[in-house]
């Protein structure tokens, strides 16, 4: 028994099954990648608080920051800049409400 293209129906069924499994696997892989991207976007932002002669400033966290780290001079008087805190802040997205 032959089909339209000269290939046995049994082989067509197997080929269709293989293609279907490949499509399902690729779909699952894509869904996992999208989930990982969504999880990385949910991570909080870290900020570092620095003290320089009583004046507290903030900046983005850098690898290697820790509380108590002396970073170097912060003004012309030779005062040392010191990290006094590291905090995670949750960024909230603003939602546009349509009336």
N, C-alpha and C positions, 0 to 999 in steps of 0.2 A: 504494500500500500504506500503510495507516495503522495506528497502534498503539492501545493502550488509551485514551490521552488525546488522540487526534487529531493527534499530532505524528509526523512521519516518523521512521522508525527511524534514518536517517542523522543527523538532528539530535539525537536522543537519545544516540547514540554520541559525537558531538562534545561535547555538554553533559557527559556522564559523564567524558570525557577532560579537559576543562577543570577540572572539580571535582576530579578526581584530581591534576592538576598543582598546583592551589592547595593542596590538603591536604599534598602532599609538600613544597612550598616552605615552608609554615607549620611543618611538623615540623622541617625543617632549621634554620629560623630559631630555633625554640625550643631545639633542641639546642645551637646556637652560643651562645645566651644563657646556658644552664646551664653550658657549658664556661667561659665568661668569669667567671661567678660563682665557680666552683670555683677558677679561677686566682687570683682576688683573695683568696680565703680562704687560699691557700698562701703569700702574701707574708709575709715576716718582720716582726716588730714592732721598731721602732727605739726605743732609749732614749738619753738624754743623761746624761752624768756631769758633775756640777758640783763644783767645789772652792771651799770657803769656809773660809779660814784653816786648811787642812789637813784639814778634814772633807769627805769625798766623799759626795755624795748622788746619787740617780738620779731621773729623771722621764721622762715620755713625750716623745718627740721632737716639736718644733714646727717649722713651716715657718720657715726663716731661721736655724736653729741652725747653727753651725760651730765647730770647735775653735779656741779662743782668744777667743771672744766674751766680752766683759765685760758682764755683765747688770745690774749695779747692786749696791747694798749688800745684804748678807745678814745682818747683825747690827747691834746698836746701836753697835758700835765703829767703824763705817765701812768694814769690810772689804768688798772687792769680790768678787762671785760670778763665777767664770770657768768656761767650759765646757772640760773637759779631755779629753773623749772622746765619741764617738758610735758606738754598736754596734747591730748587728742581732742579735736573738735569735730563735731558732726556737721557736715554741710547740708543744710536743708534746701531743697529745690523749691523755688517759688512757682506756684501753680497759677496759671492765668485762668481766672473765672470768667466765663461768658454769661452775660445776663440776657 
